[in-house]
């Protein structure tokens, strides 16, 4: 009965199931194509964080970090997003970062900082954290630098993790920098919402519960149509894959 229902529903929405490769990213809107949606922009002190469509690494669209600073050495997370994790699974992070060419006297160092939390939604006292490598500023004006860190196991009590872009000023004066293609992941098959290491009807129900009934966020990557959003189209895509021979949510 369940399989027949799945086939009927898949046939009804087949045209909405997009035959695109899925992302293993646990974050949404990783490429900042049209907005900062899904992210929390933090503008402490001198930093202003916006979206721009005039620049990007692989494609146009990025987060812009600009401002002016009269000192050096501060460290601030200017952009962050929380993701659900499972203890014992391994995660990593990457991002693209550029400081603009054009004579800006100040340049920012940048890294991806990941902070583990014991509560859902990145609540409770932080358990631990790790940073990616940091960017360099000498001779790198207008060049996309790739910052990364891999192979970090979630602590025993971890339920969620905050992925944030950490920046430091290197000097004085105005600055203009860009962030793009932020990734946090490494565990879970695309579509494995409950992270039980298989993709099946339970993941469809899990995703529906999350989207429409206030259920817990997915533990695994579920942007299975690679649109940089987790929405009903991902439900349709999974049903089409599971019951109508549709394309697999490949990484």
PyMOL commands that set and color helices and strands:
alter all, ss='L'
color gray80, all
select helices_A, chain A and resi 2-12+14-16+201-212+232-243
alter helices_A, ss='H'
color red, helices_A
select strands_A, chain A and resi 40-41+47-52+62-69+75-84+90-99+108-117+128-131+145-153+160-169+173-185
alter strands_A, ss='S'
color yellow, strands_A
deselect
rebuild
show_as cartoon
